[in-house]
Structures are given as C-alpha cells and as structure tokens.
Amino acid sequence: MPGGSLLPLGGGAGPPGGGGGSAGGAGLLLLAPGVRKLWGFRLTEKFVLLLVFSGFITLCFGAIFFLPDSPKLLSGVFFQQPPPPPLQRSPPPPAGEEQQHGGSLARVREEQQQHGGSLARIREEHERALREAKDTLNRLPGDIQGDIRRDKERLARDRAGAAAAGAGKQLPGRVFRPPLGAVGKEPADPAVREKRDKIKEMMKFAWDNYKRYAWGLNELKPVQKQGHSSNLFGNIQGATIVDALDTLHIMEMKDEFKDAKEWVEKNLEFNVNAEVSVFEVNIRFVGGLLSAYYLSGEEVFRRKAVELGEKLLPAFNTPTGIPWALLNIKSGIGRNWPWASGGSSILAEFGTLHLEFIHLSQVSGNPIFAEKVMNIRKVLNRLDKPQGLFPNYLNPNSGQWGQHHVSVGGLGDSFYEYLLKAWLMSDKTDEEAKKMYYDAVQAIETHLIRKSSGGLTYIAEWKGGLLEHKMGHLTCFTGGMFALGADGAPSDKTGHHIELAAEIARTCHESYDRTTMKLGPEAFRFDGGVEAIATRQNEKYYILRPEVIETYMYLWRFTHDPKYRQWGWEAVQALEKYCRVEAGYSGVRDVYASHPNHDDVQQSFYLAETLKYLYLLFSDDDLLPLEHWIFNTEAHPLPVVLKGDRTIEAASK
Ligand code: DMJ
C-alpha cells in the first residue's frame, strides 16, 4: 500500500501485475496533492476522475435550473452578488511595494474581468435555456400547465381577498340569504305527526349509536359496535357527521347539530395524504357542508366547503378537463378506477359535480369552480352520442367514449339527475342543461324503457345496442326525477312524465313487496320468467339505500296520493324489523331470507338521505319547498340561485 491519504474505489482490483508505475493492489484515488500528477494515473483512474468531475458539473448545472429558486438565480440575484473579495486579505501594500505586487494585482483584475465576462455568457445561455424550457412546457397538450398556473393565480388572489376581508368574514360580494322553509311547522294530522316523530326517533337512534361507538370515524358498524372506514374517503374522517348535519338541522335536533358543528370546527381536516373518490367526497362532504351553511348560516361550513373544493381542483388537470375519479388530495395526483373501461372516467362521477361546484363559486366568489364543470358540459356536447345516449365511460385523455354501456342506474344515474337540477337550480335559466336533460330522457324512453308482460314499466341497461333486462335499486331514483322534471317538459309531455314517474314508483314498490323482508334488492330482473325479482345471490342485498323512498317523497309532493305515504310507512316498518340492531341500523345480505344476515354497516347516506326523505314524506310541503331548494344526489338541499333581478319574495309567488 502506498503512503498518503487513500480511499478505496469500489474495492475493484487493478489489472493483474500493475503497470505504468501505479501503486500495486486495489485501484485507489489519491487525495494528497502532489503525491502524483494527473498524467501519472492509469487509464481506469483517469476515467473515474473524469466521471466524478462531469457528475459534479452536471449537478451544479441541474441545481441552477431545477432548484425552486433557480429562476431567481437566473434573473439576477445570483449574478448581482458583489464581486468576489480581493484575493489578498492583507492591508494594501506600503508604497514602493506597489510595483512589486502591481503585476499580480493587475493579473487578478484581468482574471476578475475575464471571470465576469464568462459569467455573463453563462448567464445569457442559462436564460435562453430557461425561456426554451418554459416554451416547451407551454406547448404541452391541453394547455395543462396554463390551467395549473391560472388556478394557482386565482387561488392566490382569493386567499388575498379573504385575508383582506378579515378572518371569519364572508368574501365580499357573496350573499347569505336567510333560508326559506329550513324548518317546517308540525303536521296538523296527529297520525302523520306520530309517524314523523317515529322517523325522528330513528334518526336519534342512528346518531346516538354512531356518536357512542364511532364518533369522528366515517361510519358505524352497529353489530360490532365500532367504527367503519371506507376507502372512498381516504383519510378524511367524519363522513356520518358531515352527511347528517342538514338532517339534524331540519329535524330540529339542536344539541346534536351543535355537537356536529363543534366536531367540524375542531376536527374536520383536509390536509391529509389521502386518495379519495372525487365524486363521493363531493356529494357527501362538499354537498353536506354547503347545505349546513345555507341552512344555518354558520361560516365554518362555508369555509370548510371552499377549502375542500380547492383540494379537489387538481382532479380536473387532464388534457380534456374531464376529471379523474380518484385524487390524492395532498399530491394532487389523479387517476381512474383500474376496472373502468380503457382508463375512462365514469359518467355518473364526473357528471355529478355541477350543483356543488356552481355553489362553491357562489359562496367563494371564485368562478373557477363553475368554469370547471361548464367545461365538462362543453366536452360532452362536442361528442357524438350513440342513438342519443350517453355511454358510462369517457376517456379523460383522448376525450373519446369507452365501452358503449348505458345505464340510468349505477355508473350513469346522477348525471341525468344533475342535468335537470342544473336547469332548476339556475332559476330555469340554464337552457343548455334543460335541452340536454329532455333529449336524454327521450333517448332513454326510446331505447331503454320497457314494459313487462305483467305490466310493470322498467328501465333496462344497454350494452352496445343489446338490452339487459335488469333494473338496479339505484335506478329507482328516476321516479322522483321524472316527477320533478314533468313541469318543464314540452307541454304535451307533462302528464306523460308524471305517469312515467308513477309507473317507476310502482315497479320499485313491487320490487320491495315481492321480497320476504319488504325491502328492495340491489337489482331485479325481468327475464327468465320473473318480474321485479332478484335472481342472482349477489343482487339480493339491501344496504339501507334511499332511492325508492326518494321517489315516494317526490311523488307525494306532486300528487298527494296517500299510497306514497303508505308505501313509505311499509319501508319504515321493514327497516325497524330487519335492519334495526342493538346499536344502530345495518344492511341485510338477502331480502328474500326469513332472518336477516346483517352486513354490519350503517351507511352515512342512511342518515343523509333515507331518513331525511322519510321525514319529508311525512312533513308538510313547506319544509324545504321544491321551488326553492334542489337536493343534491346525497339529499343535501341547495338553494335555487335566483336570476339577478329576482328576489326571494318574488320567487315565492
Ligand atoms: C348515494 O350516495 C347517492 O345517492 C348516490 O348518488 C348513489 N347512491 C348512494 C345511495 O344509494
């Protein structure tokens, strides 16, 4: 081993026998200066030195371009540093010695000038490279970078605006108007009052048990008496609390509402590393918070809704602006469900953001939310629709449909609901939404709606032109939708839409009535000799879903036919008999069995939707009147956005 400071280089042995006067043994990098000159190294050593040197240069160059502050460096801060201090730190030379040192000082100055010149050149080259890099970025497809930049600028402006308006105050120009019909009077009929009180008791039972066993978690497991978390919300917690807020409010459960509000204030947190379903978080959390704000006027709900809305914005950063289904709300990285046809986004998911996002713009004063959902509409309107139908799958990169599957149940359902409600919520000014809705219903009637030999009207599923004669529980919401849309249909069709609604309600009631438990299966069929009955084991479950009761509620409001209250009451009795367990309510695995096999989940939508629609069914029509309130797909009421010159009083006439 030679003397001096030696570091082994990867432990690699030198060539056998050595050579060129190098030290024998392992390849070594000499650190002691002057021990050996560069040209004294072997070829491998020179190569290694060259590698280290070029790596160092690359690192310096990369750091200038890619460190966060590099634009600052390139734009002058770095280069405007004071010139390097004189090489000689000692005091100026005494007179007479000037000459002696003059030569070296001149050389230093010359070197400094040369150094400055080459720095200027490097700077110029770097600036040019930076400009080119920016140009390249700006040319990316779909102008994604532009979107990101604009989003950032707007959010920054908003935050500055909010800060200027003062913490806890509303943004300038935003209105909070006192809610109309947020609490109703007691029904005059004691029998109805009694039923309504019973439903309130059910809500209290569901809530109290959630509070006792799963407080702060997403949902309750009422058999095991513990929390249940669903990966739909990532690490966001408290789904039941946020989903239940407005139900607690309209049922005048004041203490419970107060507890829920306190939890939201102290614990509802969106700064989490979580991949969430954009759709679910929007309909339950954004929708729930917005409703709670509009009903109570409490600022915390507005603030939290806007904060969450901002977190969801990166989902729209796709080449078409059609959002991803899943989003990591910390990193802003989105993707689609791995099972969705060819990397597609889902119609019922990206098509069910409109109502909430329009209101996010209303309450924040920031148009970006509305712009994002209006762009979805634009993309859809540019596409050809097979037979006028909207397939369930759309690729956000190519802007092309995936598989031509059409459903008014799962994967499609609330897209149609939101077209109608967008029009109604706009105080009937959004004519484009209106046209899209009635055109879509026309195509659905032509291609999907059928009548069974037993006279039951149902909506089938469409698979590339072939019909599957199956109707999902989810599809039963259409009874309510057709009733709500009847009034706006072309004048000769109003009656037809109401009839259609009533027929769907009847079919869905039959799907309940033909089971042992009088609760509806997840899907029922009209083939193989059966009507409105589930034939496959995996379609026989009931998970406390609201759609059938939702339809009864709308039809009650529009017709006041007592059968809808009667059918709703049948559902209450069935829920009490088969779904109520010691510590809450649970879904059941087979509605045709004589004893319930519980799935042990109290879904948050049971409190948000099922119990709310039941309560409204047994309330007077002045509780959340339909001309003023639009229910999002999770039953969270949002007010109609009145035309500029319309007042709430005028709208009530
Ligand atoms: C709810 O979360 C919403 O109604 C959604 O649109 C679909 N289904 C569930 C309840 O069944």
Residues whose N, C-alpha, C, O or C-beta is under 5 A from the ligand:
A	BS01	DMJ	S414 R545 P546 F605 T633 E634
